[in-house]
Amino acid sequence: MGVDNARELAVREALKYLIDFEVIGVGTGSTIDRLINFMASSKDLLRGKYFVASSTATALKLRDTGFKVFDISSTDCVDVYVDSADRVDRNLNLIKGGGAALTMEKILAYYSRFNLFIVDYGKLVDSFGGEDFIPVDVLPQSLSLLTNQLRRLGYKFSVRHCGKGKYGPVVSDVGGIIVDINLRVGEDLLEFDRRIKCLPGVIETGLFVGLSDLVLVGYADRVDLLRGRRFLRMY
């Protein structure tokens, strides 16, 4: 119940920032579904806004609740991007990709003027460590060669498989296979990101470094604001 209340408070706080922008990029996941439901009950505040979705699931959810959704390929500007995260550290770095939409999520976050992330207190850690796995979007044709290379580099990993409803590996929104790679203890985040992305066949990683302007951390009785440098310039 505490986590549920924490997410609800954070979602409500997020809306206060979204109303300042016209073109809104929207992430993927259960917390974002909650946000869209809350937005639907506050449509007067969002009149005239346009939305760009990071996944088919989010696009359908937005359309079902009556919002205007533009295809990302026809969008040349995103004013604000709002999403959740699987983990966030005290330096506002994020691990994303639990919903297998990480490539489009990172594209929207990178090109957005302002990035807002919503998490509950259970997602906040001091730093990422050896227990963390980074989702990576991989071209299916390169999967065997790439995983062999990961073994040579000494990384532990697993190819993510579907649960009910589909047999086989999890396929991302851009057609990649999701491989979860273990972050080694003490490994520099930027160096990990560069090393993995240099491997031919890798589409994108779920490590978001330096892309957070504001993280709203929900608790049962409050919302804490973790502010990035761009937030401090804008507000």
Summary of the structure (lengths in Angstrom):
residues: 235
radius of gyration: 17.6
end to end distance: 32.6
largest distance: 55.5
contacts: 763
relative contact order: 0.18
helix: 36%
strand: 26%
